[in-house]
Amino acid sequence: MKEIIEELYATIVNRKANPIKDSYTNYLFEKGIDKILKKVGEESTETIIAAKNNNSEELVMETCDLIYHLLVLLANQGINLKDIEAELIKRESKTGNKKPERREIENL
């Protein structure tokens, strides 16, 4: 999954640097931060509703929409996926969140 997200992010960043006529991604960049934030909010709400309705198919689709719009937001704000990855690694290493080492699992 990491590769597909990285590829999508790279495409989004490329669209920002090299606009393509009639590209939805470019439309979002042209409209600016308010439009991008509105879409992130809409997709968040739709993801929540799909989960609340226990609709797995819709939840998958809305999650994809949300991830896409979050990636557009990150690209717009100049935040790289490496920044997100570094923060997640930092959080994982906090006490209580770190996964046990293989030896620890084997000794359980």
Buried (B, 14 or more C-beta within 10 A) or exposed (E): EEEEBBEBBEBBBEBBEEEEEEBEBBEBBEEEEEBBEEBBEBBBEBBEEBBEEEEEEBBEBBBEBBBBBBBBBBBBEEEEBEEBEEEEEEEEEEEEEEEEEEEEEEEE
